[in-house]
Structures are given as C-alpha cells and as structure tokens.
Amino acid sequence: MLSVDEYLRLKPTNIWMHAIDAVMHILKGDLKRTAYGDQHPSWDCWKNFRTEMEEHGVKKDSFQDIIEEKYRPVYKVKSFDSECGELDVDRYLDRNSRCFNEYERDMTHKPAVSLVIDASIPAMERGGTAMINRHKIIYSIAVECEAERRPCRVIAVGGIRISEVRQNMKMYLVVKDYDDPIFPGIWSAFKTNRATNNFLNCFMDFVVGTHDSGNGTAVTVDIGEDMFSDSVQLIDTKRVILNGKQGE
C-alpha cells in the first residue's frame, strides 16, 4: 500500500492506501499537500466528514449488536491416540499401549478473503440507502471471518474520471487489512451514502486535489486485474465489477 506522501510523489492512477492514513491526512485540511494542487475544496463536505468522525464515538449504532450476534467462534476438534485421556475400549482389549483418545483444536486456517465495498456514491445518490445495506452485510461477514480465524480484509473501491489523468482512477481504500482488528470508527466513513460521498469528496479535495468541478465523475471499474490472490466477494456492487461480473 502507498502512504499519502508516496501517492503525492508518484501520482499513480491505481491508488492502494489504508483508509486510516487517508482519513488522518484529510482531517488536517491541508491544501498545500495534494497531488494536483486545487485550492477550492468543498469545505461543507470536509466539515460534515469531520463531524461524522468525531460523533461516531458517542453515537449508539449497530456495530456492537452485530458483533454480539455474529461472533460465534467455531473450532474443529481432531482426536489422536494417546497413553492418557478418554479410554477407547476396542484398543484397550487389543492391549494397545495407546488405548486412549486425546483431543485438540484443529488450528488450520481457511483461505483468505477480500470483501469489496462499492464506495462510488455520486452526489445524486447521497440520499439513498445502498451503503447502509452493504455496510451491514459486509461488517457481519468480517465478524464471522474473525470468529473463524479466517484472514479477511475489507476494501472500499471507487472509480472516478478526472481531467488531470488519461485513465480512470481506481481507489482501493483498505478499511480492514488482514492483521487489523475491526475498527468501528473508520467504518463510520462508509456506513451511509451521505458519509461515503463526503469522504470521497474529501479524498478528491485533500489527497488528489483535482481541479474538476464536482471532483470528477463516478465510473464503473473492473478490479479483476488487481485482485487475484484471494477469494474475492463483491456485495451488492453497482459500479464495481470483477472480470466483467457484478456482485450479488
């Protein structure tokens, strides 16, 4: 993943960045440290985004309810022959010196999974509910993966067209990396259409610094060539496809 400083220096069209790094940079409101230098941001979006992040810690939401409902650690148990433990009558009658069964948890990990949030929410969809539905589903899956000890990362993906670059930009903002705990605070940036649109505007204003009116145009992106190592799950995607296919 790129740090913010690396992005500002290299200006790639595929941006892989941890969402926490992006948020910390955005909250500074520093127009001197953007890739393309626009000096006319949407301060309303920035103020709304900052307020959302500040209020999240004191607002009651469904995060803890989901954890309590979905976090059910499941462990497979395997047995092995032993000289102590639970007696196996057949082996005892056969005079087998290892006539007992012992049990241990099977610590085999399941294959890694990447959960993709479609975070391309344009201004016309600020009043919609798509992100509420996506957020609840993906958060629940992430909690279940944690209970199963399955490596899981969550990536908010957005595609946008701006005048500064020829190719459409792809933004891969890692909300939860494999080794990360589940940070409810950072998820609040994507839990509603309004919050997500605020975040994207802030990212374009205070990280990218595009001069485009409206901070560019949301576009559909295919992430197939960028997501190849894990089992990838697209949940209710509208503008994100994987090798030509939408998520369900």
C-alpha positions as CSV (number, residue, x, y, z in Angstrom):
1,M,0.0,0.0,0.0
2,L,1.0,3.6,-0.6
3,S,1.4,6.1,2.1
4,V,-0.1,9.5,1.4
5,D,3.3,11.0,0.8
6,E,4.2,8.2,-1.7
7,Y,0.9,8.9,-3.6
8,L,1.6,12.6,-3.7
9,R,5.0,11.9,-5.2
10,L,4.2,9.1,-7.6
11,K,0.6,10.0,-8.6
12,P,-0.5,6.5,-9.8
13,T,-3.9,6.0,-11.3
14,N,-4.4,2.9,-9.2
15,I,-4.3,4.1,-5.6
16,W,-3.9,1.4,-2.8
17,M,-4.0,3.2,0.5
18,H,-5.0,2.3,4.1
19,A,-8.2,4.2,4.9
20,I,-6.8,5.3,8.2
21,D,-3.9,7.0,6.5
22,A,-6.3,8.8,4.2
23,V,-8.6,9.9,7.0
24,M,-5.7,11.2,9.1
25,H,-4.4,13.3,6.2
26,I,-7.9,14.6,5.2
27,L,-8.7,15.7,8.8
28,K,-5.7,18.1,8.6
29,G,-7.5,20.1,5.9
30,D,-4.1,21.0,4.3
31,L,-4.5,22.2,0.7
32,K,-0.7,22.5,0.3
33,R,-0.3,18.7,0.3
34,T,-2.3,17.4,-2.6
35,A,-1.3,15.7,-5.8
36,Y,-2.7,18.3,-8.2
37,G,-3.0,21.4,-6.1
38,D,-6.6,22.7,-6.4
39,Q,-7.3,25.4,-3.8
40,H,-11.1,25.3,-3.9
41,P,-12.3,22.3,-1.9
42,S,-15.8,21.6,-0.7
43,W,-15.5,22.8,2.9
44,D,-19.0,21.7,3.7
45,C,-18.2,18.1,2.9
46,W,-15.0,18.4,5.0
47,K,-16.9,19.8,8.0
48,N,-19.6,17.2,7.7
49,F,-17.0,14.4,7.4
50,R,-15.1,15.7,10.4
51,T,-18.3,15.9,12.5
52,E,-19.2,12.4,11.5
53,M,-15.9,11.0,12.6
54,E,-16.0,13.0,15.9
55,E,-19.5,12.0,16.7
56,H,-19.1,8.3,16.0
57,G,-17.5,7.6,19.3
58,V,-20.5,8.8,21.3
59,K,-23.4,7.7,19.0
60,K,-25.1,4.4,19.5
61,D,-25.0,2.3,16.4
62,S,-25.4,-1.4,15.4
63,F,-21.7,-2.3,15.4
64,Q,-21.7,-4.0,18.9
65,D,-25.1,-5.6,18.2
66,I,-23.6,-7.2,15.1
67,I,-20.6,-8.5,17.0
68,E,-22.8,-10.0,19.7
69,E,-25.0,-11.6,17.1
70,K,-22.4,-12.9,14.6
71,Y,-19.2,-13.5,16.7
72,R,-19.5,-17.3,17.4
73,P,-16.0,-18.8,17.5
74,V,-16.2,-22.3,15.9
75,Y,-13.3,-24.7,16.4
76,K,-13.0,-28.1,14.8
77,V,-11.6,-30.8,17.1
78,K,-9.5,-33.7,16.0
79,S,-8.5,-36.8,18.0
80,F,-5.3,-38.7,18.3
81,D,-4.1,-41.9,20.0
82,S,-2.6,-41.3,23.4
83,E,-1.4,-43.0,26.6
84,C,-3.9,-41.0,28.6
85,G,-7.3,-39.3,28.1
86,E,-10.6,-40.9,27.1
87,L,-10.4,-44.7,27.1
88,D,-11.1,-46.5,23.7
89,V,-12.4,-49.9,24.7
90,D,-11.5,-51.7,21.5
91,R,-7.9,-50.6,21.6
92,Y,-7.8,-51.5,25.3
93,L,-9.0,-55.0,24.7
94,D,-6.4,-55.3,21.9
95,R,-3.8,-54.4,24.5
96,N,-2.8,-51.3,22.6
97,S,-0.5,-49.2,24.7
98,R,-2.0,-46.1,23.2
99,C,-5.6,-47.0,24.1
100,F,-6.8,-43.5,25.0
101,N,-8.1,-40.7,22.8
102,E,-6.9,-37.1,23.3
103,Y,-8.4,-34.1,21.5
104,E,-7.1,-30.8,20.3
105,R,-8.4,-27.9,18.3
106,D,-7.7,-28.0,14.6
107,M,-5.9,-24.7,14.0
108,T,-6.0,-24.9,10.2
109,H,-6.9,-21.5,8.8
110,K,-9.3,-21.1,5.9
111,P,-8.2,-19.3,2.7
112,A,-8.0,-15.5,2.9
113,V,-10.9,-13.5,1.6
114,S,-11.2,-9.9,0.3
115,L,-14.6,-8.2,0.8
116,V,-15.2,-5.3,-1.6
117,I,-17.4,-2.3,-0.7
118,D,-18.7,-0.4,-3.7
119,A,-17.9,3.1,-2.4
120,S,-18.7,5.0,-5.7
121,I,-21.5,7.2,-4.4
122,P,-22.1,10.4,-6.5
123,A,-23.9,13.5,-5.2
124,M,-27.2,12.4,-6.8
125,E,-27.2,9.3,-4.6
126,R,-26.4,11.0,-1.3
127,G,-30.0,10.4,0.0
128,G,-30.0,6.7,-0.9
129,T,-29.6,3.7,1.4
130,A,-27.2,1.4,-0.6
131,M,-24.3,1.9,1.8
132,I,-26.4,1.1,4.9
133,N,-27.3,-2.3,3.3
134,R,-23.7,-3.0,2.1
135,H,-22.2,-1.9,5.3
136,K,-24.3,-4.2,7.5
137,I,-23.7,-7.3,5.2
138,I,-20.0,-6.8,4.9
139,Y,-19.5,-6.0,8.5
140,S,-21.3,-9.1,9.5
141,I,-19.2,-11.3,7.2
142,A,-16.0,-9.7,8.5
143,V,-17.0,-10.5,12.1
144,E,-17.8,-14.1,11.1
145,C,-14.4,-14.4,9.4
146,E,-12.7,-13.2,12.6
147,A,-14.6,-15.8,14.6
148,E,-13.4,-18.5,12.2
149,R,-9.8,-17.2,12.3
150,R,-10.1,-16.6,8.5
151,P,-7.8,-13.9,7.2
152,C,-10.0,-11.1,5.9
153,R,-9.5,-7.7,4.5
154,V,-12.2,-5.1,3.6
155,I,-11.6,-2.7,0.7
156,A,-13.7,0.3,-0.3
157,V,-13.4,0.7,-4.0
158,G,-14.2,3.7,-6.1
159,G,-13.7,4.6,-9.7
160,I,-13.5,8.2,-10.9
161,R,-12.7,10.2,-14.0
162,I,-10.8,13.5,-13.7
163,S,-9.2,15.8,-16.2
164,E,-5.7,15.5,-14.8
165,V,-5.1,11.9,-15.9
166,R,-6.0,10.0,-19.1
167,Q,-7.0,6.8,-17.4
168,N,-9.9,6.4,-15.0
169,M,-8.6,6.4,-11.4
170,K,-9.2,3.4,-9.2
171,M,-9.1,3.9,-5.5
172,Y,-8.6,0.9,-3.2
173,L,-9.0,2.1,0.4
174,V,-8.3,-0.7,2.8
175,V,-10.8,-0.3,5.7
176,K,-9.5,-3.5,7.4
177,D,-6.3,-5.3,6.5
178,Y,-5.6,-8.9,7.3
179,D,-4.0,-8.3,10.6
180,D,-6.1,-5.4,11.6
181,P,-8.8,-5.6,14.3
182,I,-12.2,-4.3,13.3
183,F,-12.1,-0.5,13.8
184,P,-15.7,0.7,14.1
185,G,-14.5,4.3,13.9
186,I,-13.0,4.0,10.4
187,W,-16.1,2.1,9.2
188,S,-18.2,5.1,10.0
189,A,-16.8,6.9,7.0
190,F,-18.7,4.4,4.7
191,K,-21.8,3.5,6.7
192,T,-24.2,5.7,4.8
193,N,-24.4,7.2,1.3
194,R,-24.0,10.7,2.7
195,A,-21.0,9.8,4.8
196,T,-19.4,7.9,1.8
197,N,-20.0,10.8,-0.6
198,N,-18.5,13.2,2.0
199,F,-15.4,11.0,2.3
200,L,-14.9,10.7,-1.4
201,N,-15.2,14.5,-1.9
202,C,-12.7,15.0,0.9
203,F,-10.3,12.4,-0.7
204,M,-10.5,14.2,-4.0
205,D,-10.1,17.6,-2.4
206,F,-7.4,17.0,0.2
207,V,-5.4,14.0,-1.2
208,V,-5.9,14.1,-5.0
209,G,-6.6,17.9,-5.3
210,T,-8.4,17.7,-8.7
211,H,-9.5,20.9,-10.3
212,D,-12.6,19.3,-11.8
213,S,-16.0,20.7,-10.9
214,G,-17.8,18.2,-8.7
215,N,-14.5,16.4,-8.0
216,G,-14.7,14.3,-11.1
217,T,-17.3,11.7,-12.4
218,A,-18.0,8.3,-10.8
219,V,-17.3,5.5,-13.3
220,T,-17.6,1.7,-13.3
221,V,-14.3,-0.1,-12.7
222,D,-13.3,-3.7,-13.3
223,I,-11.0,-4.9,-10.4
224,G,-10.1,-8.3,-11.9
225,E,-6.6,-7.4,-12.9
226,D,-5.9,-6.0,-9.4
227,M,-7.5,-8.7,-7.2
228,F,-6.0,-12.1,-7.9
229,S,-4.7,-13.7,-4.7
230,D,-7.8,-14.1,-2.5
231,S,-11.3,-15.3,-2.7
232,V,-13.0,-12.0,-3.6
233,Q,-16.6,-11.3,-2.6
234,L,-18.5,-8.4,-4.2
235,I,-21.5,-7.5,-2.1
236,D,-24.3,-5.6,-3.9
237,T,-21.9,-3.7,-6.2
238,K,-23.2,-1.2,-8.7
239,R,-20.1,0.4,-10.2
240,V,-17.5,-2.3,-9.3
241,I,-17.2,-5.5,-11.3
242,L,-14.8,-8.4,-11.2
243,N,-13.8,-9.8,-14.6
244,G,-16.9,-8.4,-16.1
245,K,-19.3,-9.6,-13.5
246,Q,-21.2,-7.7,-10.8
247,G,-21.5,-8.9,-7.2
248,E,-24.8,-10.3,-5.8
